[in-house]
């Protein structure tokens, strides 16, 4: 009598099979989580994060291809484009092409959906997450449509309030001048061509200098309109803050706009090896200094 032979699997092999089945199950679950079917789509003016990332990479390849005269398959970092745009009309793709990160583009659209509008190019600096460097690069290309721009009419109060309850200053008439050292940011914003961003930049630069000694110094701030110094005067009674070369800390010295890291390093090396710097001959002899540095540093430097 023939008996059917039973297929026997050793216990060790059974454990291996069970382990493999569990591994396959885990892979399937992870795949489903990472690549769900029927991905949600937003309206026609907004990309999902995945689509924005994809678009950003495509823009990078195209930008590098144009830069090196090659095809669009060049790999590398994204090269932002520069062109005229209206932040109140631009879509997500436009913001990404301009160099904004996908989440920054999303912030811009959220701001607009809630009823927000940028009334002037300087107002775009308020976009959450936008760096100062990116704003300075984009500002010359920002164009606000007339229906969105802040109106400028004579005979109005110094401040107006729009439907979003933001306050905007009425601009000064031509020929008005303000003191460069004492004017606050609200006063500076009343000068044509100066908004919130540049009013703060003027005050920060003056603080780093220790005070302005010439209205021409305001032109050292990149991005201000040509001829902006015509709006300023200087009160000669306002004293500038002195920079004590032999007593100041490294951080205090390097913060000054006319002293970079290498110059400050040479000052500290001299102080450590030879003692206090006694005058301009010793200072200008140090590495990194030029004879022309004396003229612009003289109002600020003290050797006591």
Secondary structure, DSSP 8 states (H G I E B T S, - for coil): ----------HHHHHHHHHHHHHHHHHHHHHHHHS-SS-----TT---HHHHHHHHHHHHHHHHHHHHT--TT--SS-------B-TTT--HHHHHHTT--HHHHHHHHHHHHTT----SGGGGGGSTT--HHHHHHHGGGB---TTTS----TT--SEEE-TT--EEE----TT--EETTT--HHHHTTSTT--HHHHHHHHHHHHHHTS-S-GGGGGGSTT--TTGGGGEE--TTS----EETTT--HHHHHTSTT--HHHHHHHHHHHHHH----SHHHHHHSTT--TTHHHHHTTTEE--
